[in-house]
Amino acid sequence: MELSEKELSEINGGIGAWAVFGIIAGVIFLIGVLDGYVRPAKCN
């Protein structure tokens, strides 16, 4: 069974580019927080 172009455009789901960006940014933020907690560096 093949779907028409209209049916294909009406399908919802998946993950968007902004969601991927948010997940990556969140992981980087958590890594930075943990790094700062484990290895605190003095400010100059």
GUZA-665037 format. One line per 3 residues: number of its first residue (from 1); their letters; for each residue x, y, z of N, C-alpha, C, CB. Coordinates in steps of 0.2 Angstrom, whole numbers, plus 5000, padded with zeros to 4 digits. Atoms other than C-alpha are relative to their C-alpha. Glycine has a CB too. Example, Ala and Ser with C-alpha at 12.3 -4.5 7.8 and 13.67 -1.06 7.14 Angstrom:
2
1> AS> 5004:4994:5000:5062:4978:5039:5004:5006:5000:4995:5000:5006 | 4996:4994:4999:5068:4995:5036:4996:5005:5003:5002:5002:4993
***
This chain:
44
1> MEL> 5004:4994:5000:5000:5000:5000:5004:5006:5000:4995:5000:5006 | 4996:4994:5000:5007:5017:4995:4996:5006:5002:5003:5001:4993 | 5004:4995:4998:5002:5033:5002:5001:5006:4995:5002:5003:5007
4> SEK> 4999:4994:5005:4998:5049:4992:5004:5005:5003:4993:5002:4998 | 4997:4994:4997:5007:5065:4994:4997:5003:5006:5002:5005:4994 | 5004:4997:4995:4993:5072:5004:5000:4996:5007:4993:5001:4998
7> ELS> 4999:5005:4994:4993:5057:5016:5006:5001:5003:4998:4993:4998 | 4994:5000:4997:5011:5058:5018:5002:5007:5004:5006:5000:4995 | 4999:4993:4996:5011:5077:5023:4996:5000:5006:4998:5005:4995
10> EIN> 5004:5000:4994:4998:5073:5036:5002:4996:5006:4993:4999:4998 | 4998:5004:4995:5008:5061:5046:5004:5004:5005:5005:4994:4997 | 4996:4996:4994:5014:5068:5063:5004:4995:5003:4995:5003:5005
13> GGI> 4996:5004:4996:5028:5061:5073:5008:5001:4998:4999:4993:4998 | 4993:5000:5001:5047:5059:5073:5003:5006:5005:5001:5002:4993 | 4997:4995:4996:5059:5072:5081:5002:5005:4996:5006:4996:5004
16> GAW> 4998:4994:5004:5062:5089:5075:5007:5002:5001:4996:5006:5002 | 4993:4998:4999:5079:5098:5073:5001:5004:5006:5001:5005:4994 | 5000:4996:4994:5075:5110:5087:5001:4995:5006:4994:5005:5001
19> AVF> 4999:5004:4994:5073:5095:5099:5007:4997:5000:4994:4994:4999 | 4993:5003:5000:5089:5087:5093:5005:5005:5003:5002:4998:4993 | 4995:4995:4998:5098:5104:5096:4999:5001:5008:4998:5007:4997
22> GII> 5001:5000:4993:5090:5105:5113:5003:4995:5005:4992:5001:5002 | 4997:5006:4996:5095:5088:5119:5008:5000:5000:4998:4993:4996 | 4993:4999:5000:5113:5091:5113:5002:5006:5005:5002:5001:4993
25> AGV> 4998:4994:4995:5114:5108:5122:4999:4998:5007:4995:5006:4998 | 5001:5002:4993:5107:5100:5138:5005:4996:5002:4993:4997:5000 | 4995:5005:4998:5119:5086:5138:5007:5004:5001:5001:4995:4994
28> IFL> 4994:4996:4999:5134:5099:5135:4999:5004:5007:5001:5005:4994 | 5001:4996:4994:5127:5110:5149:5001:4995:5006:4993:5003:5001 | 4999:5004:4994:5126:5095:5161:5007:4998:5001:4996:4994:4999
31> IGV> 4993:5001:4999:5144:5090:5157:5004:5005:5003:5002:4998:4992 | 4996:4995:4998:5150:5107:5160:4998:5001:5008:4997:5007:4997 | 5001:4999:4993:5141:5108:5177:5003:4994:5004:4992:4999:5001
34> LDG> 4996:5005:4997:5148:5091:5182:5007:5001:5000:4998:4993:4997 | 4993:4999:5001:5165:5096:5176:5002:5005:5005:5002:5002:4993 | 4999:4995:4995:5164:5112:5187:5000:4998:5007:4996:5006:4998
37> YVR> 5000:5003:4993:5159:5102:5202:5005:4996:5002:4993:4997:5000 | 4995:5005:4998:5172:5089:5201:5007:5003:4999:5000:4994:4994 | 4994:4997:5001:5186:5100:5195:4999:5008:5000:5004:4998:4994
40> PAK> 5001:4992:4999:5183:5118:5202:5007:5003:4998:4998:5002:5007 | 4994:4996:5002:5195:5131:5194:4999:5007:5003:5001:5000:4992 | 5000:4993:4998:5199:5147:5202:4999:5005:4995:5006:5002:5005
43> CN> 5001:4995:5004:5194:5163:5194:5006:5005:5000:4994:5004:5001 | 4994:4995:5000:5209:5175:5188:4998:5007:5002:5003:4999:4993
***
